[in-house]
Amino acid sequence: MMRIKRLLLLSAFSLLAVAANAQQAQALSIDEKINESVAPATQAISDFVFYPIQLGDGIAVPFILIWLLVGALFFTFYLKFINVRGFARALEIIKGTYTKPEDPGQVTHFQALSAALSGTVGLGNIAGVAIAISVGGPGATVWMVLAGFLGMSSKFTECTLAVKYREIEADGTVNGGPMYYLKHGFAERGLGGLGKFLAVFFAIMCIGGSLGGGNMFQVNQAAQQFISMPLIRDSFFAGNSWIFGLIMAILVGIVILGGIQSIVKVTEKIVPFMCGIYLLGALIVLGANFGQIPEAVGAIFEGAFSGTAVAGGVIGAMIQGIRRAAFSNEAGIGSAAIAHSTVKTGIPVTEGFVASLEPFIDTVVVCTMTALVIIVTGNYSAADGDGIALTSDSFATVIEWFPIVLSVAVVLFAFSTMISWSYYGLKAWTYLFGRSKTTELLYKLMFCTFVVIGAAMNLGAVTDFSDAMIFAMAFPNLIGLYFLAPVVKREMNSFLDMVNGNDGKGFKRQTKPVIPEKKVAKSA
């Protein structure tokens, strides 16, 4: 086993060397060679993950969307609409009502929520929503909100399990997420072999997704937006986007070297600040177009139910809305559960309540505000496929200088997404190869190297591959959630009985690590 690990580590070091040397060649030739080499594998994986289910009349729905939506519907009904019943309780928990000083964990409920939000709030809310509306019409907004609302139940389930089955090492470091509840939860049911297989599959996909969709795609889009700014487009950055990538890599490296505490200190400031600025700008635009709001709302519902939406009427609007919600809040993917598992609590289900707010903020609030701005300004009918430009132009109809703010927001959102996904990938990496200073430093160096590469390249097939890997995480994750749903329901019911003054039988506060310390590898 040690020999295999050494070979894997040696291969990773070789990858770093190849990536570093590639930067010395011309960007276009590198791009062409990489895209040509990975195209066959990319196409095969992408075709599987996004396999289209034909619904007639030329309308096809990617299977992954059905997989995620069915899961969200199941957990919403199985947990008796906990996404509605638990909303007020979630706000109460964030204030620390049920937290005690001796509770295990590393971060507060608010910090865990901020870290998870930083991985989802970003380019999808700014550019993705615009594309969904331009393709599916205003009606896509209704289905986007509905999917976000249902996704709250999936987040509740996966994040409760992440805390329930996390491992806490002797030095207080928390290891959690789908890898651990798949491994330990299935072992409790005599399915240890299946659980380990699903956990390893999830971890491999998570590493690939962290380097691609959570890294290269983010910095690539941020670099393009940064260079397009009037003050920058004629500077030396214009032909040297790798320099932007190098600066971002240094900043990312400074943050992620400090671990989860360093990450949450950044995200708890960036996420609320940028969300606040963005929503304030949206409110100003809506205020200036107050008279058009009723008409916009009418167009949204008409497009959602009357069949007037673009690209296939009601079905087209539904597909685009659900697609955007799924791509934006990642409910059911399992990624955010890794961040939420670090929370300081002795009651696992409390983080499930807090996590359920994530799709609400990300999709129901931020995405909806973006949609309304685009619809009331009427820009969606003239869309050319550039989502960021469409959103930017819509804001600029009222606030001329807002595109500059939006460019800064894109960079900051991309930065916060990268540092969150670096943590997700790191936890998946150490799950496979063990936690030590060497393995952790290796992954962080590799992640920062890909920041530079991502900024300089036209990603092409590489991006498609990484996106496919992220959504492939949903397959093992949702299988685990179905199997372990009774555990979540018991945790939820016993907690609610306690806080509602009922008998509260079965409620137990966790005061010790879930996994005994002697069974957990000590930190190097």
C-alpha positions as CSV (number, residue, x, y, z in Angstrom):
1,M,0.0,0.0,0.0
2,M,2.8,2.4,0.9
3,R,4.5,1.6,-2.5
4,I,1.3,2.5,-4.3
5,K,1.0,5.8,-2.4
6,R,4.6,6.7,-3.2
7,L,3.9,6.0,-6.9
8,L,0.8,8.1,-6.8
9,L,2.7,11.0,-5.1
10,L,5.5,10.7,-7.6
11,S,3.0,10.9,-10.4
12,A,1.5,14.0,-8.9
13,F,4.9,15.6,-8.7
14,S,5.5,14.7,-12.3
15,L,2.2,16.4,-13.2
16,L,3.4,19.5,-11.4
17,A,6.6,19.5,-13.4
18,V,4.8,19.0,-16.7
19,A,2.3,21.8,-15.9
20,A,5.2,24.2,-14.9
21,N,7.1,23.5,-18.1
22,A,4.0,23.9,-20.2
23,Q,3.8,27.5,-19.2
24,Q,7.1,28.2,-21.1
25,A,5.6,27.2,-24.4
26,Q,3.1,29.2,-26.4
27,A,-0.4,29.3,-24.8
28,L,-2.2,28.3,-28.0
29,S,-0.1,25.2,-28.7
30,I,-0.4,24.1,-25.1
31,D,-4.2,24.5,-25.3
32,E,-4.4,22.5,-28.5
33,K,-2.3,19.7,-27.3
34,I,-4.1,19.3,-24.0
35,N,-7.5,19.6,-25.6
36,E,-6.6,17.0,-28.2
37,S,-5.2,14.6,-25.7
38,V,-8.1,14.7,-23.2
39,A,-11.0,15.1,-25.8
40,P,-11.8,11.4,-26.1
41,A,-12.0,10.8,-22.3
42,T,-13.8,14.1,-21.8
43,Q,-16.4,13.3,-24.3
44,A,-17.0,9.9,-22.9
45,I,-17.4,11.1,-19.3
46,S,-19.4,14.1,-20.3
47,D,-21.8,12.0,-22.4
48,F,-22.4,9.7,-19.4
49,V,-22.9,12.4,-16.8
50,F,-25.0,14.7,-19.0
51,Y,-26.8,11.8,-20.9
52,P,-29.9,13.4,-22.4
53,I,-33.3,11.9,-21.7
54,Q,-35.6,12.7,-24.6
55,L,-39.0,14.2,-23.7
56,G,-40.2,14.6,-27.2
57,D,-40.5,17.6,-29.6
58,G,-36.7,17.9,-29.6
59,I,-36.6,18.5,-25.8
60,A,-33.9,16.6,-23.9
61,V,-33.1,16.8,-20.2
62,P,-29.7,15.8,-18.9
63,F,-30.0,12.7,-16.7
64,I,-28.0,14.4,-13.9
65,L,-30.7,17.1,-13.5
66,I,-33.4,14.4,-13.1
67,W,-31.2,12.6,-10.6
68,L,-30.7,15.8,-8.5
69,L,-34.4,16.9,-8.8
70,V,-35.9,13.5,-7.8
71,G,-33.6,13.4,-4.8
72,A,-34.6,16.9,-3.7
73,L,-38.3,16.0,-4.1
74,F,-37.8,12.8,-2.1
75,F,-36.1,14.5,0.8
76,T,-38.5,17.4,0.9
77,F,-41.5,15.0,1.3
78,Y,-39.7,12.4,3.4
79,L,-38.6,15.1,6.0
80,K,-42.1,16.7,5.8
81,F,-41.0,20.0,4.2
82,I,-38.2,20.7,6.7
83,N,-37.1,23.4,4.2
84,V,-40.1,25.4,5.4
85,R,-40.5,24.2,8.9
86,G,-36.9,24.6,9.8
87,F,-36.3,28.1,8.3
88,A,-36.8,30.1,11.5
89,R,-34.9,27.4,13.5
90,A,-31.9,27.8,11.2
91,L,-31.7,31.5,11.9
92,E,-31.9,30.8,15.6
93,I,-29.1,28.3,15.4
94,I,-26.7,30.6,13.5
95,K,-26.9,32.9,16.6
96,G,-25.3,30.1,18.6
97,T,-28.4,29.2,20.6
98,Y,-27.6,25.5,20.8
99,T,-23.8,25.7,20.8
100,K,-21.7,25.0,23.9
101,P,-18.0,25.9,24.5
102,E,-17.0,22.2,24.9
103,D,-18.6,21.2,21.6
104,P,-16.2,19.5,19.1
105,G,-15.4,21.3,15.8
106,Q,-13.3,24.1,14.3
107,V,-15.6,26.9,13.1
108,T,-18.9,28.6,14.0
109,H,-22.2,28.0,12.2
110,F,-21.9,31.3,10.4
111,Q,-18.3,30.6,9.3
112,A,-19.3,27.2,7.9
113,L,-22.2,28.7,6.0
114,S,-20.0,31.5,4.6
115,A,-17.3,29.0,3.5
116,A,-19.9,26.8,1.8
117,L,-21.6,29.9,0.2
118,S,-18.3,31.1,-1.2
119,G,-18.1,27.9,-3.2
120,T,-21.5,28.4,-4.8
121,V,-22.2,32.1,-5.0
122,G,-20.3,33.5,-7.9
123,L,-20.2,33.3,-11.7
124,G,-23.3,31.0,-11.8
125,N,-25.4,33.7,-10.2
126,I,-24.1,36.5,-12.4
127,A,-23.6,34.8,-15.8
128,G,-25.5,31.5,-15.6
129,V,-28.8,33.1,-14.7
130,A,-28.6,35.5,-17.6
131,I,-27.9,32.6,-20.0
132,A,-30.9,30.6,-18.5
133,I,-33.3,33.5,-19.1
134,S,-32.0,34.3,-22.6
135,V,-32.5,30.6,-23.6
136,G,-35.5,29.6,-21.5
137,G,-37.2,33.0,-21.3
138,P,-38.4,34.8,-18.1
139,G,-40.4,31.7,-17.1
140,A,-37.1,29.9,-16.2
141,T,-37.0,32.1,-13.1
142,V,-40.0,30.2,-11.5
143,W,-38.4,26.8,-12.0
144,M,-35.0,28.1,-10.8
145,V,-36.6,29.3,-7.5
146,L,-38.6,26.0,-7.1
147,A,-35.5,23.9,-7.7
148,G,-33.6,26.0,-5.1
149,F,-36.4,25.7,-2.6
150,L,-36.4,21.9,-3.0
151,G,-32.6,21.8,-2.9
152,M,-32.8,23.1,0.7
153,S,-33.9,19.6,1.8
154,S,-31.0,17.9,0.0
155,K,-28.5,20.3,1.7
156,F,-30.2,19.6,5.1
157,T,-29.7,15.9,4.6
158,E,-26.1,15.8,3.4
159,C,-24.8,18.3,5.9
160,T,-26.5,16.6,8.9
161,L,-24.8,13.3,7.9
162,A,-21.5,15.2,7.3
163,V,-21.4,16.2,11.0
164,K,-22.9,12.9,12.2
165,Y,-20.1,10.8,10.7
166,R,-17.2,13.1,10.7
167,E,-13.8,12.1,12.2
168,I,-12.0,14.4,14.7
169,E,-8.3,13.8,15.1
170,A,-6.3,14.2,18.3
171,D,-5.2,17.7,17.4
172,G,-8.8,18.8,16.8
173,T,-8.7,18.6,13.0
174,V,-12.0,17.7,11.4
175,N,-12.3,15.3,8.5
176,G,-15.8,15.1,7.1
177,G,-18.1,15.0,4.1
178,P,-19.6,12.4,1.8
179,M,-16.4,10.2,1.9
180,Y,-16.9,9.7,5.6
181,Y,-20.6,9.2,5.8
182,L,-20.5,6.8,2.8
183,K,-17.7,4.8,4.5
184,H,-19.0,4.7,8.1
185,G,-22.8,4.9,7.4
186,F,-22.7,2.0,5.0
187,A,-20.4,0.0,7.4
188,E,-23.1,0.3,10.1
189,R,-25.5,-1.4,7.8
190,G,-23.1,-4.2,6.8
191,L,-22.3,-2.7,3.5
192,G,-18.8,-1.5,4.2
193,G,-17.4,-2.6,0.9
194,L,-19.9,-0.7,-1.1
195,G,-19.5,2.3,1.1
196,K,-15.7,2.4,0.6
197,F,-16.1,2.1,-3.1
198,L,-18.6,5.0,-3.3
199,A,-16.4,7.1,-1.0
200,V,-13.3,6.5,-3.2
201,F,-15.3,7.3,-6.3
202,F,-16.6,10.5,-4.8
203,A,-13.1,11.5,-3.6
204,I,-11.6,11.0,-7.1
205,M,-14.3,13.1,-8.7
206,C,-14.0,15.8,-6.1
207,I,-10.2,16.2,-6.7
208,G,-10.8,16.5,-10.4
209,G,-13.6,19.0,-9.9
210,S,-11.5,21.1,-7.5
211,L,-8.7,21.5,-10.0
212,G,-11.1,22.1,-12.9
213,G,-14.5,23.7,-12.3
214,G,-13.5,24.9,-8.8
215,N,-10.2,26.3,-10.0
216,M,-9.2,26.7,-13.7
217,F,-12.7,27.7,-14.9
218,Q,-13.0,30.2,-12.1
219,V,-9.7,32.0,-12.6
220,N,-10.1,31.8,-16.4
221,Q,-13.4,33.7,-16.3
222,A,-12.1,36.1,-13.7
223,A,-9.0,36.8,-15.8
224,Q,-11.1,37.5,-18.9
225,Q,-13.4,39.8,-17.0
226,F,-10.5,41.7,-15.4
227,I,-8.7,42.2,-18.6
228,S,-11.9,43.5,-20.3
229,M,-12.0,46.4,-17.9
230,P,-11.3,49.8,-19.7
231,L,-8.4,50.6,-17.5
232,I,-6.8,47.2,-18.0
233,R,-7.5,46.1,-21.6
234,D,-4.6,48.1,-23.0
235,S,-2.1,47.3,-20.2
236,F,0.5,44.5,-20.1
237,F,-2.1,42.2,-18.6
238,A,-3.9,42.0,-22.0
239,G,-1.4,39.7,-23.6
240,N,-0.1,38.1,-20.4
241,S,-3.1,36.7,-18.5
242,W,-0.8,34.2,-16.8
243,I,0.5,37.1,-14.7
244,F,-3.0,37.6,-13.4
245,G,-3.1,33.9,-12.7
246,L,0.2,34.1,-10.8
247,I,-1.0,36.9,-8.6
248,M,-4.2,35.0,-7.9
249,A,-2.2,31.8,-7.2
250,I,0.0,33.7,-4.6
251,L,-3.1,35.1,-2.9
252,V,-4.9,31.7,-2.9
253,G,-1.7,30.1,-1.6
254,I,-1.4,32.6,1.3
255,V,-5.0,31.8,2.4
256,I,-5.1,28.0,1.9
257,L,-1.8,27.4,3.7
258,G,-3.5,28.5,6.9
259,G,-6.2,25.7,6.7
260,I,-9.9,25.9,7.3
261,Q,-9.6,28.7,10.0
262,S,-7.8,30.9,7.5
263,I,-10.3,30.1,4.8
264,V,-13.3,31.0,6.9
265,K,-11.8,34.2,8.1
266,V,-11.6,35.4,4.5
267,T,-15.0,34.0,3.3
268,E,-17.0,35.3,6.2
269,K,-15.9,38.8,5.1
270,I,-15.9,38.5,1.3
271,V,-19.2,36.7,0.9
272,P,-21.5,39.0,3.0
273,F,-19.8,42.1,1.6
274,M,-20.0,41.2,-2.0
275,C,-23.5,39.7,-1.7
276,G,-24.5,43.0,0.0
277,I,-23.0,45.2,-2.7
278,Y,-24.5,43.1,-5.5
279,L,-28.0,43.0,-3.9
280,L,-27.9,46.7,-3.2
281,G,-27.1,47.4,-6.8
282,A,-30.0,45.1,-7.9
283,L,-32.4,46.9,-5.6
284,I,-31.3,50.3,-7.1
285,V,-32.0,49.0,-10.6
286,L,-35.4,47.6,-9.5
287,G,-36.2,50.8,-7.8
288,A,-35.5,52.8,-10.9
289,N,-37.7,50.4,-12.9
290,F,-40.4,50.1,-10.2
291,G,-43.2,50.6,-12.7
292,Q,-42.0,47.7,-14.8
293,I,-41.9,45.2,-12.0
294,P,-45.5,44.0,-12.3
295,E,-45.1,43.5,-16.0
296,A,-41.9,41.5,-15.3
297,V,-43.5,39.3,-12.7
298,G,-46.4,38.7,-15.2
299,A,-43.9,37.7,-17.9
300,I,-42.1,35.3,-15.4
301,F,-45.3,33.4,-14.6
302,E,-46.7,33.5,-18.1
303,G,-43.5,32.1,-19.4
304,A,-43.4,29.4,-16.7
305,F,-46.9,28.0,-17.3
306,S,-48.4,29.2,-20.5
307,G,-45.8,27.8,-22.9
308,T,-44.6,31.1,-24.4
309,A,-41.0,30.6,-23.2
310,V,-38.2,30.3,-25.7
311,A,-36.7,26.9,-26.5
312,G,-39.6,24.6,-26.0
313,G,-42.2,26.5,-24.0
314,V,-42.9,25.3,-20.5
315,I,-40.5,22.4,-20.7
316,G,-37.7,24.7,-22.0
317,A,-38.2,27.1,-19.2
318,M,-38.3,24.3,-16.7
319,I,-35.1,22.7,-17.9
320,Q,-33.2,26.0,-18.0
321,G,-34.4,27.0,-14.5
322,I,-33.7,23.7,-12.9
323,R,-30.3,23.5,-14.7
324,R,-29.3,26.9,-13.3
325,A,-30.4,26.1,-9.8
326,A,-28.5,22.8,-9.8
327,F,-25.4,24.3,-11.2
328,S,-25.5,27.2,-8.8
329,N,-26.3,25.8,-5.4
330,E,-24.8,22.3,-5.9
331,A,-27.5,20.8,-3.6
332,G,-27.1,17.0,-3.8
333,I,-23.5,17.2,-5.1
334,G,-22.0,16.8,-1.6
335,S,-19.3,19.4,-1.9
336,A,-20.6,21.9,0.6
337,A,-21.0,19.1,3.2
338,I,-17.2,19.0,3.5
339,A,-17.1,22.6,4.8
340,H,-20.2,22.2,7.0
341,S,-18.7,19.1,8.7
342,T,-16.1,21.4,10.4
343,V,-18.8,23.3,12.5
344,K,-18.4,23.5,16.2
345,T,-21.5,21.6,17.5
346,G,-22.6,18.6,19.5
347,I,-25.9,18.3,17.6
348,P,-25.3,17.2,14.0
349,V,-28.8,18.1,12.8
350,T,-28.3,21.8,13.8
351,E,-25.8,22.2,10.9
352,G,-28.4,20.6,8.6
353,F,-30.8,23.5,9.4
354,V,-28.1,26.1,8.8
355,A,-27.0,24.4,5.6
356,S,-30.5,24.5,4.2
357,L,-30.2,28.3,4.1
358,E,-27.5,28.0,1.5
359,P,-29.7,27.2,-1.6
360,F,-32.2,29.8,-0.3
361,I,-29.5,32.6,-0.3
362,D,-27.7,31.4,-3.4
363,T,-30.7,30.6,-5.6
364,V,-33.9,32.0,-4.2
365,V,-32.4,35.4,-3.3
366,V,-29.3,36.1,-5.4
367,C,-30.3,34.3,-8.6
368,T,-33.8,35.7,-8.5
369,M,-32.5,39.3,-8.0
370,T,-30.3,38.8,-11.1
371,A,-33.2,37.5,-13.1
372,L,-35.5,40.4,-12.1
373,V,-32.8,43.0,-13.1
374,I,-32.4,41.4,-16.5
375,I,-36.1,41.1,-17.1
376,V,-37.2,44.6,-16.0
377,T,-34.5,46.2,-18.1
378,G,-35.7,44.1,-21.1
379,N,-32.1,43.1,-22.1
380,Y,-32.7,39.4,-22.2
381,S,-34.4,39.5,-25.6
382,A,-31.2,40.8,-27.2
383,A,-28.9,38.3,-25.5
384,D,-25.9,37.0,-27.5
385,G,-24.8,34.2,-25.2
386,D,-22.4,36.2,-23.1
387,G,-23.9,35.9,-19.6
388,I,-21.7,38.3,-17.7
389,A,-22.0,41.0,-20.4
390,L,-25.8,40.6,-20.4
391,T,-26.0,41.0,-16.6
392,S,-23.4,43.9,-16.7
393,D,-25.4,45.7,-19.4
394,S,-28.6,45.4,-17.5
395,F,-27.1,47.0,-14.4
396,A,-25.5,49.7,-16.5
397,T,-28.9,50.9,-17.7
398,V,-29.3,52.6,-14.3
399,I,-25.8,52.6,-12.8
400,E,-23.3,53.4,-15.5
401,W,-20.2,52.5,-13.5
402,F,-21.6,49.3,-12.1
403,P,-19.8,47.1,-14.7
404,I,-16.6,48.1,-12.9
405,V,-18.0,46.9,-9.6
406,L,-19.3,43.8,-11.3
407,S,-15.8,43.0,-12.7
408,V,-14.4,43.3,-9.2
409,A,-17.2,41.1,-7.8
410,V,-16.4,38.5,-10.4
411,V,-12.8,38.4,-9.4
412,L,-13.6,38.2,-5.7
413,F,-16.3,35.6,-6.1
414,A,-13.9,33.5,-8.2
415,F,-11.3,33.9,-5.5
416,S,-13.6,32.8,-2.7
417,T,-14.8,29.9,-4.8
418,M,-11.3,28.8,-5.4
419,I,-10.2,28.8,-1.8
420,S,-13.4,26.9,-0.8
421,W,-12.9,24.3,-3.5
422,S,-9.2,24.0,-2.6
423,Y,-10.4,22.8,0.8
424,Y,-12.9,20.3,-0.7
425,G,-10.2,18.9,-2.9
426,L,-7.7,18.7,-0.1
427,K,-10.0,16.7,2.1
428,A,-10.7,14.3,-0.8
429,W,-6.9,14.1,-1.4
430,T,-6.0,13.3,2.2
431,Y,-8.9,10.8,2.4
432,L,-7.2,8.8,-0.4
433,F,-3.5,9.4,0.5
434,G,-3.5,10.1,4.2
435,R,-3.0,13.3,6.1
436,S,0.5,14.6,6.5
437,K,2.4,17.8,5.9
438,T,3.9,16.3,2.7
439,T,0.6,15.2,1.2
440,E,-1.2,18.4,2.1
441,L,1.6,20.7,0.8
442,L,1.7,18.6,-2.4
443,Y,-2.0,19.2,-3.1
444,K,-1.8,22.9,-2.3
445,L,1.2,23.4,-4.6
446,M,-0.6,21.5,-7.4
447,F,-3.8,23.6,-6.8
448,C,-1.9,26.9,-7.1
449,T,-0.1,25.7,-10.2
450,F,-3.4,25.0,-11.9
451,V,-4.5,28.6,-11.0
452,V,-1.7,29.9,-13.3
453,I,-2.5,27.4,-16.0
454,G,-6.2,28.1,-15.9
455,A,-5.7,31.9,-16.3
456,A,-3.5,31.5,-19.4
457,M,-5.5,28.8,-21.3
458,N,-8.6,28.4,-23.4
459,L,-9.9,25.5,-21.4
460,G,-12.1,23.8,-24.0
461,A,-12.5,20.1,-23.3
462,V,-10.7,20.4,-20.0
463,T,-13.5,22.5,-18.6
464,D,-16.2,20.1,-19.9
465,F,-14.3,17.3,-18.2
466,S,-14.0,19.1,-14.8
467,D,-17.7,20.0,-14.9
468,A,-18.6,16.4,-15.6
469,M,-16.5,15.3,-12.6
470,I,-18.2,17.7,-10.3
471,F,-21.7,16.5,-11.2
472,A,-20.5,12.9,-11.2
473,M,-20.1,13.5,-7.4
474,A,-23.9,13.5,-7.2
475,F,-24.2,9.8,-8.1
476,P,-22.4,8.3,-5.1
477,N,-23.6,11.1,-2.8
478,L,-27.3,10.7,-3.5
479,I,-27.1,6.9,-3.2
480,G,-25.7,7.5,0.3
481,L,-28.3,10.0,1.2
482,Y,-31.1,7.6,0.3
483,F,-29.6,4.8,2.4
484,L,-28.9,7.1,5.4
485,A,-32.1,9.2,5.2
486,P,-33.6,7.3,8.3
487,V,-30.6,8.4,10.3
488,V,-31.3,12.0,9.4
489,K,-35.0,11.7,10.2
490,R,-34.3,10.2,13.7
491,E,-31.8,13.0,14.4
492,M,-34.2,15.6,13.3
493,N,-37.2,14.3,15.2
494,S,-35.4,13.8,18.5
495,F,-33.9,17.3,18.3
496,L,-37.3,18.9,17.4
497,D,-39.0,17.0,20.3
498,M,-36.4,18.3,22.7
499,V,-36.6,22.0,21.6
500,N,-40.4,21.9,21.3
501,G,-40.8,20.7,24.9
502,N,-42.0,17.1,24.0
503,D,-40.5,14.0,25.7
504,G,-37.2,14.4,23.7
505,K,-36.5,10.7,24.1
506,G,-33.6,9.6,22.0
507,F,-31.9,13.0,21.9
508,K,-28.2,12.8,22.6
509,R,-25.6,15.5,22.5
510,Q,-22.3,14.5,21.0
511,T,-19.5,15.5,23.4
512,K,-16.9,13.2,21.9
513,P,-15.6,12.6,18.4
514,V,-17.8,10.3,16.4
515,I,-14.8,8.1,15.6
516,P,-12.5,7.2,18.6
517,E,-9.2,9.0,18.4
518,K,-7.2,5.7,18.4
519,K,-8.9,4.8,15.1
520,V,-8.0,8.0,13.4
521,A,-4.6,8.7,11.9
522,K,-2.8,11.3,13.9
523,S,-1.6,14.5,12.2
524,A,2.0,14.4,11.1
